């Protein structure tokens, strides 16, 4: 078993904001099966970044014993790594850390295994776009259907999770968010929904403006059982 071998493109040793109510580190997995136009992790997603040595990752984790509460498994898209990811998570879990997984939801079989093994304390699921704009993010209908399956799996589980959408107004607008919220309400989702504003940077996967139109939060229709929150709102200027 080659833990963390040839798949970790970077780490974050300390964060207070990425894992709710936890002091955490982050492991960034290489590669992604989506190519979101506003994505700024270009080298990570394209798998052209320098990979960390397996032993260095193991030592990084071990040295954080009694310093961190948990680790976030992020990317890229960590679930692409399938059973290798699961083995990595088992190692970190057995070391005494809580686990958060960030995912685009396109690998429901991996999510199902993680749920069955009760390995994850918290999930964050990206809801990229309403169905009428799925082609901007998903390469085919099967990939989108996989996302919907993951959404259903998490919504029917007892594991805490959040749903989040990144906003770049060249791509996603206020009406799109209301369509997403309408869908979440229709499946009886009750939880946190985060609207995350585009992180302005010069290098992205797509040809997007670095000065997108202002997103009018007053046009968002609140839902009774969905707690709408905003991240990186200072970027919405």
C-alpha positions, 0 to 999 in steps of 0.5 A: 500500500503506497499511502499518498504516493504521487497524488498530493500536490500541496498541503496547508498546515493550518486553517480555521475556516475550512473545517467547521469548528475544527483546527485543521490541515489540508491535503490537496490531491492532484487532477480533476475530471471537471474544468471549471472556467474560473478555477485558479488551481490550474497546475493542480487540476491539470496534474502538472504540479510537483508531487510531494514525496509520500514520506514527507506527507506521512511525516507532515501528518504525524507531526500534527498529532495533538496540534490539529483536530482534523484534515481536509481532503481536497483538490483538484478532486480527491475522489478521482483517486478511489481506493487510494484515497480511502486508504489515505483517509483510513490512515489519517483517521486511525491517527486520531484525526477527524476527516472532511472531504471536499468533492464535486460529487462525480464519483458517487461509488467512492462517496458510498464507500466512505459512508459505509465505512463511516470514515468522514465527519463532514462533507462539502459538496460543490453544486456547480450550476443548475441543470440548464447550465450543466454543459458549462461544467460537466462533460456529459450527462452521466457525470452530471447524473453522478453529481445528483446521485452523490447529492441524494446519498449525502442528503439521505445520510446522517453525516453533516455536510454543506453545499456550496456554489462558486459565483462568477457572474459571467457564468452563474447569476442570481437566477441560477442560484435561485434555481439551485435553491429551488431544487434543494428545497424540492429534495428537502435539503435542510442545511447550510448553502454557501455562495462563494465569490470568485477568487480574483486571480490572473490565471484560470482554466477558462477565459473569464473576466477578472472583474465580473459584474456585481452579484445582487444578493437582494435578488436571492429568494430565501428558503425556510429550511436552507441557511444561506451564507456567503464566503469571500463576499469582499470580492463582490465589489 
